[in-house]
Amino acid sequence: MAITWLERRGVTLDDIASLVYEVQRKYIPHLTMAACRESVERVLEKREVQNAIFTGIAIDELAEKGLLDEPLYTMLKNDDGLYGIDEILALSIVNIYGSIGFTNFGYLDKVKPGIIGVVNGQKNEKVNTFLDDLVAAVAAAASSRLAHRDRDGLL
């Protein structure tokens, strides 16, 4: 169901797998897109990850429909830089595969490559205050998972 919710907001598994590939290809020379996609799928199987996705997307959609009271509505609609709850929710995903996820997330959140930049750039069309961070968190966790598996000789 989490995949369906992400797709409803314009994010596919392949979009996230591409981010994972970008983050890890320098460190895992034999990395394939199939391995990246499989890692994203494993991350999305985690209940905590699903709950974070459902919560964040639901809040984005409520804000998009104007169904939140002030001042929260304006903070979410404008993706206020001092509103950090979106990052806090995403961090619940990041730590699933260890502290390396924090580094991966920080990079993705700062640079906003691929689909992260796309959804972040839709500010006049949609409210994606939580979505961009959730996508970065899933990609960061999937990247961390691959790093652990590679070190253990499982890739």
MODELLER restraints for C-alpha pairs under 7 A, 6 or more apart:
rsr = mdl.restraints
at = mdl.atoms
rsr.add(forms.Gaussian(group=physical.xy_distance, feature=features.Distance(at['CA:2:A'], at['CA:50:A']), mean=5.60, stdev=0.5))
rsr.add(forms.Gaussian(group=physical.xy_distance, feature=features.Distance(at['CA:2:A'], at['CA:53:A']), mean=6.60, stdev=0.5))
rsr.add(forms.Gaussian(group=physical.xy_distance, feature=features.Distance(at['CA:2:A'], at['CA:54:A']), mean=6.90, stdev=0.5))
rsr.add(forms.Gaussian(group=physical.xy_distance, feature=features.Distance(at['CA:6:A'], at['CA:12:A']), mean=6.68, stdev=0.5))
rsr.add(forms.Gaussian(group=physical.xy_distance, feature=features.Distance(at['CA:13:A'], at['CA:37:A']), mean=6.59, stdev=0.5))
rsr.add(forms.Gaussian(group=physical.xy_distance, feature=features.Distance(at['CA:14:A'], at['CA:37:A']), mean=6.52, stdev=0.5))
rsr.add(forms.Gaussian(group=physical.xy_distance, feature=features.Distance(at['CA:15:A'], at['CA:115:A']), mean=6.03, stdev=0.5))
rsr.add(forms.Gaussian(group=physical.xy_distance, feature=features.Distance(at['CA:16:A'], at['CA:135:A']), mean=6.85, stdev=0.5))
rsr.add(forms.Gaussian(group=physical.xy_distance, feature=features.Distance(at['CA:16:A'], at['CA:139:A']), mean=5.77, stdev=0.5))
rsr.add(forms.Gaussian(group=physical.xy_distance, feature=features.Distance(at['CA:17:A'], at['CA:33:A']), mean=6.63, stdev=0.5))
rsr.add(forms.Gaussian(group=physical.xy_distance, feature=features.Distance(at['CA:17:A'], at['CA:36:A']), mean=5.01, stdev=0.5))
rsr.add(forms.Gaussian(group=physical.xy_distance, feature=features.Distance(at['CA:17:A'], at['CA:37:A']), mean=4.80, stdev=0.5))
rsr.add(forms.Gaussian(group=physical.xy_distance, feature=features.Distance(at['CA:17:A'], at['CA:40:A']), mean=6.37, stdev=0.5))
rsr.add(forms.Gaussian(group=physical.xy_distance, feature=features.Distance(at['CA:19:A'], at['CA:114:A']), mean=6.69, stdev=0.5))
rsr.add(forms.Gaussian(group=physical.xy_distance, feature=features.Distance(at['CA:19:A'], at['CA:139:A']), mean=6.18, stdev=0.5))
rsr.add(forms.Gaussian(group=physical.xy_distance, feature=features.Distance(at['CA:20:A'], at['CA:36:A']), mean=5.96, stdev=0.5))
rsr.add(forms.Gaussian(group=physical.xy_distance, feature=features.Distance(at['CA:20:A'], at['CA:139:A']), mean=5.35, stdev=0.5))
rsr.add(forms.Gaussian(group=physical.xy_distance, feature=features.Distance(at['CA:20:A'], at['CA:142:A']), mean=6.60, stdev=0.5))
rsr.add(forms.Gaussian(group=physical.xy_distance, feature=features.Distance(at['CA:20:A'], at['CA:143:A']), mean=5.27, stdev=0.5))
rsr.add(forms.Gaussian(group=physical.xy_distance, feature=features.Distance(at['CA:21:A'], at['CA:33:A']), mean=6.47, stdev=0.5))
rsr.add(forms.Gaussian(group=physical.xy_distance, feature=features.Distance(at['CA:21:A'], at['CA:36:A']), mean=6.11, stdev=0.5))
rsr.add(forms.Gaussian(group=physical.xy_distance, feature=features.Distance(at['CA:23:A'], at['CA:143:A']), mean=6.83, stdev=0.5))
rsr.add(forms.Gaussian(group=physical.xy_distance, feature=features.Distance(at['CA:24:A'], at['CA:143:A']), mean=6.28, stdev=0.5))
rsr.add(forms.Gaussian(group=physical.xy_distance, feature=features.Distance(at['CA:25:A'], at['CA:31:A']), mean=6.11, stdev=0.5))
rsr.add(forms.Gaussian(group=physical.xy_distance, feature=features.Distance(at['CA:39:A'], at['CA:142:A']), mean=5.13, stdev=0.5))
rsr.add(forms.Gaussian(group=physical.xy_distance, feature=features.Distance(at['CA:39:A'], at['CA:145:A']), mean=6.82, stdev=0.5))
rsr.add(forms.Gaussian(group=physical.xy_distance, feature=features.Distance(at['CA:39:A'], at['CA:146:A']), mean=6.82, stdev=0.5))
rsr.add(forms.Gaussian(group=physical.xy_distance, feature=features.Distance(at['CA:40:A'], at['CA:138:A']), mean=6.86, stdev=0.5))
rsr.add(forms.Gaussian(group=physical.xy_distance, feature=features.Distance(at['CA:40:A'], at['CA:139:A']), mean=6.83, stdev=0.5))
rsr.add(forms.Gaussian(group=physical.xy_distance, feature=features.Distance(at['CA:40:A'], at['CA:142:A']), mean=5.18, stdev=0.5))
rsr.add(forms.Gaussian(group=physical.xy_distance, feature=features.Distance(at['CA:43:A'], at['CA:138:A']), mean=6.73, stdev=0.5))
rsr.add(forms.Gaussian(group=physical.xy_distance, feature=features.Distance(at['CA:43:A'], at['CA:141:A']), mean=6.87, stdev=0.5))
rsr.add(forms.Gaussian(group=physical.xy_distance, feature=features.Distance(at['CA:43:A'], at['CA:142:A']), mean=6.09, stdev=0.5))
rsr.add(forms.Gaussian(group=physical.xy_distance, feature=features.Distance(at['CA:44:A'], at['CA:50:A']), mean=6.33, stdev=0.5))
rsr.add(forms.Gaussian(group=physical.xy_distance, feature=features.Distance(at['CA:49:A'], at['CA:93:A']), mean=5.58, stdev=0.5))
rsr.add(forms.Gaussian(group=physical.xy_distance, feature=features.Distance(at['CA:52:A'], at['CA:89:A']), mean=6.38, stdev=0.5))
rsr.add(forms.Gaussian(group=physical.xy_distance, feature=features.Distance(at['CA:53:A'], at['CA:134:A']), mean=6.55, stdev=0.5))
rsr.add(forms.Gaussian(group=physical.xy_distance, feature=features.Distance(at['CA:56:A'], at['CA:130:A']), mean=5.12, stdev=0.5))
rsr.add(forms.Gaussian(group=physical.xy_distance, feature=features.Distance(at['CA:56:A'], at['CA:131:A']), mean=6.58, stdev=0.5))
rsr.add(forms.Gaussian(group=physical.xy_distance, feature=features.Distance(at['CA:57:A'], at['CA:130:A']), mean=6.55, stdev=0.5))
rsr.add(forms.Gaussian(group=physical.xy_distance, feature=features.Distance(at['CA:57:A'], at['CA:131:A']), mean=6.21, stdev=0.5))
rsr.add(forms.Gaussian(group=physical.xy_distance, feature=features.Distance(at['CA:60:A'], at['CA:127:A']), mean=5.39, stdev=0.5))
rsr.add(forms.Gaussian(group=physical.xy_distance, feature=features.Distance(at['CA:60:A'], at['CA:128:A']), mean=5.75, stdev=0.5))
rsr.add(forms.Gaussian(group=physical.xy_distance, feature=features.Distance(at['CA:60:A'], at['CA:129:A']), mean=6.37, stdev=0.5))
rsr.add(forms.Gaussian(group=physical.xy_distance, feature=features.Distance(at['CA:60:A'], at['CA:130:A']), mean=6.38, stdev=0.5))
rsr.add(forms.Gaussian(group=physical.xy_distance, feature=features.Distance(at['CA:61:A'], at['CA:127:A']), mean=6.88, stdev=0.5))
rsr.add(forms.Gaussian(group=physical.xy_distance, feature=features.Distance(at['CA:62:A'], at['CA:68:A']), mean=6.39, stdev=0.5))
rsr.add(forms.Gaussian(group=physical.xy_distance, feature=features.Distance(at['CA:63:A'], at['CA:73:A']), mean=5.73, stdev=0.5))
rsr.add(forms.Gaussian(group=physical.xy_distance, feature=features.Distance(at['CA:63:A'], at['CA:76:A']), mean=6.53, stdev=0.5))
rsr.add(forms.Gaussian(group=physical.xy_distance, feature=features.Distance(at['CA:63:A'], at['CA:77:A']), mean=6.41, stdev=0.5))
rsr.add(forms.Gaussian(group=physical.xy_distance, feature=features.Distance(at['CA:63:A'], at['CA:127:A']), mean=6.66, stdev=0.5))
rsr.add(forms.Gaussian(group=physical.xy_distance, feature=features.Distance(at['CA:64:A'], at['CA:126:A']), mean=6.23, stdev=0.5))
rsr.add(forms.Gaussian(group=physical.xy_distance, feature=features.Distance(at['CA:64:A'], at['CA:127:A']), mean=5.32, stdev=0.5))
rsr.add(forms.Gaussian(group=physical.xy_distance, feature=features.Distance(at['CA:66:A'], at['CA:73:A']), mean=6.91, stdev=0.5))
rsr.add(forms.Gaussian(group=physical.xy_distance, feature=features.Distance(at['CA:75:A'], at['CA:83:A']), mean=6.82, stdev=0.5))
rsr.add(forms.Gaussian(group=physical.xy_distance, feature=features.Distance(at['CA:76:A'], at['CA:129:A']), mean=6.00, stdev=0.5))
rsr.add(forms.Gaussian(group=physical.xy_distance, feature=features.Distance(at['CA:77:A'], at['CA:127:A']), mean=5.64, stdev=0.5))
rsr.add(forms.Gaussian(group=physical.xy_distance, feature=features.Distance(at['CA:79:A'], at['CA:129:A']), mean=5.26, stdev=0.5))
rsr.add(forms.Gaussian(group=physical.xy_distance, feature=features.Distance(at['CA:86:A'], at['CA:129:A']), mean=6.64, stdev=0.5))
rsr.add(forms.Gaussian(group=physical.xy_distance, feature=features.Distance(at['CA:86:A'], at['CA:130:A']), mean=4.90, stdev=0.5))
rsr.add(forms.Gaussian(group=physical.xy_distance, feature=features.Distance(at['CA:86:A'], at['CA:133:A']), mean=6.55, stdev=0.5))
rsr.add(forms.Gaussian(group=physical.xy_distance, feature=features.Distance(at['CA:87:A'], at['CA:133:A']), mean=6.07, stdev=0.5))
rsr.add(forms.Gaussian(group=physical.xy_distance, feature=features.Distance(at['CA:90:A'], at['CA:133:A']), mean=5.76, stdev=0.5))
rsr.add(forms.Gaussian(group=physical.xy_distance, feature=features.Distance(at['CA:90:A'], at['CA:134:A']), mean=5.11, stdev=0.5))
rsr.add(forms.Gaussian(group=physical.xy_distance, feature=features.Distance(at['CA:90:A'], at['CA:137:A']), mean=5.50, stdev=0.5))
rsr.add(forms.Gaussian(group=physical.xy_distance, feature=features.Distance(at['CA:91:A'], at['CA:137:A']), mean=6.81, stdev=0.5))
rsr.add(forms.Gaussian(group=physical.xy_distance, feature=features.Distance(at['CA:93:A'], at['CA:137:A']), mean=5.83, stdev=0.5))
rsr.add(forms.Gaussian(group=physical.xy_distance, feature=features.Distance(at['CA:93:A'], at['CA:138:A']), mean=6.58, stdev=0.5))
rsr.add(forms.Gaussian(group=physical.xy_distance, feature=features.Distance(at['CA:93:A'], at['CA:141:A']), mean=6.79, stdev=0.5))
rsr.add(forms.Gaussian(group=physical.xy_distance, feature=features.Distance(at['CA:94:A'], at['CA:101:A']), mean=5.09, stdev=0.5))
rsr.add(forms.Gaussian(group=physical.xy_distance, feature=features.Distance(at['CA:94:A'], at['CA:102:A']), mean=6.14, stdev=0.5))
rsr.add(forms.Gaussian(group=physical.xy_distance, feature=features.Distance(at['CA:94:A'], at['CA:105:A']), mean=6.91, stdev=0.5))
rsr.add(forms.Gaussian(group=physical.xy_distance, feature=features.Distance(at['CA:94:A'], at['CA:137:A']), mean=5.16, stdev=0.5))
rsr.add(forms.Gaussian(group=physical.xy_distance, feature=features.Distance(at['CA:94:A'], at['CA:138:A']), mean=6.98, stdev=0.5))
rsr.add(forms.Gaussian(group=physical.xy_distance, feature=features.Distance(at['CA:94:A'], at['CA:140:A']), mean=6.22, stdev=0.5))
rsr.add(forms.Gaussian(group=physical.xy_distance, feature=features.Distance(at['CA:94:A'], at['CA:141:A']), mean=5.17, stdev=0.5))
rsr.add(forms.Gaussian(group=physical.xy_distance, feature=features.Distance(at['CA:95:A'], at['CA:101:A']), mean=5.87, stdev=0.5))
rsr.add(forms.Gaussian(group=physical.xy_distance, feature=features.Distance(at['CA:95:A'], at['CA:102:A']), mean=6.93, stdev=0.5))
rsr.add(forms.Gaussian(group=physical.xy_distance, feature=features.Distance(at['CA:96:A'], at['CA:141:A']), mean=6.53, stdev=0.5))
rsr.add(forms.Gaussian(group=physical.xy_distance, feature=features.Distance(at['CA:97:A'], at['CA:141:A']), mean=6.03, stdev=0.5))
rsr.add(forms.Gaussian(group=physical.xy_distance, feature=features.Distance(at['CA:97:A'], at['CA:144:A']), mean=5.79, stdev=0.5))
rsr.add(forms.Gaussian(group=physical.xy_distance, feature=features.Distance(at['CA:97:A'], at['CA:145:A']), mean=5.73, stdev=0.5))
rsr.add(forms.Gaussian(group=physical.xy_distance, feature=features.Distance(at['CA:100:A'], at['CA:144:A']), mean=5.97, stdev=0.5))
rsr.add(forms.Gaussian(group=physical.xy_distance, feature=features.Distance(at['CA:101:A'], at['CA:140:A']), mean=5.22, stdev=0.5))
rsr.add(forms.Gaussian(group=physical.xy_distance, feature=features.Distance(at['CA:101:A'], at['CA:141:A']), mean=5.42, stdev=0.5))
rsr.add(forms.Gaussian(group=physical.xy_distance, feature=features.Distance(at['CA:101:A'], at['CA:144:A']), mean=5.50, stdev=0.5))
rsr.add(forms.Gaussian(group=physical.xy_distance, feature=features.Distance(at['CA:104:A'], at['CA:140:A']), mean=4.92, stdev=0.5))
rsr.add(forms.Gaussian(group=physical.xy_distance, feature=features.Distance(at['CA:105:A'], at['CA:136:A']), mean=5.95, stdev=0.5))
rsr.add(forms.Gaussian(group=physical.xy_distance, feature=features.Distance(at['CA:105:A'], at['CA:137:A']), mean=5.76, stdev=0.5))
rsr.add(forms.Gaussian(group=physical.xy_distance, feature=features.Distance(at['CA:105:A'], at['CA:140:A']), mean=5.10, stdev=0.5))
rsr.add(forms.Gaussian(group=physical.xy_distance, feature=features.Distance(at['CA:108:A'], at['CA:136:A']), mean=5.76, stdev=0.5))
rsr.add(forms.Gaussian(group=physical.xy_distance, feature=features.Distance(at['CA:109:A'], at['CA:133:A']), mean=6.74, stdev=0.5))
rsr.add(forms.Gaussian(group=physical.xy_distance, feature=features.Distance(at['CA:109:A'], at['CA:136:A']), mean=6.37, stdev=0.5))
rsr.add(forms.Gaussian(group=physical.xy_distance, feature=features.Distance(at['CA:116:A'], at['CA:132:A']), mean=5.14, stdev=0.5))
rsr.add(forms.Gaussian(group=physical.xy_distance, feature=features.Distance(at['CA:116:A'], at['CA:135:A']), mean=6.70, stdev=0.5))
rsr.add(forms.Gaussian(group=physical.xy_distance, feature=features.Distance(at['CA:116:A'], at['CA:136:A']), mean=6.71, stdev=0.5))
rsr.add(forms.Gaussian(group=physical.xy_distance, feature=features.Distance(at['CA:119:A'], at['CA:128:A']), mean=6.34, stdev=0.5))
rsr.add(forms.Gaussian(group=physical.xy_distance, feature=features.Distance(at['CA:119:A'], at['CA:132:A']), mean=6.09, stdev=0.5))
rsr.add(forms.Gaussian(group=physical.xy_distance, feature=features.Distance(at['CA:120:A'], at['CA:128:A']), mean=6.42, stdev=0.5))
rsr.add(forms.Gaussian(group=physical.xy_distance, feature=features.Distance(at['CA:120:A'], at['CA:132:A']), mean=5.89, stdev=0.5))
rsr.add(forms.Gaussian(group=physical.xy_distance, feature=features.Distance(at['CA:149:A'], at['CA:155:A']), mean=6.03, stdev=0.5))
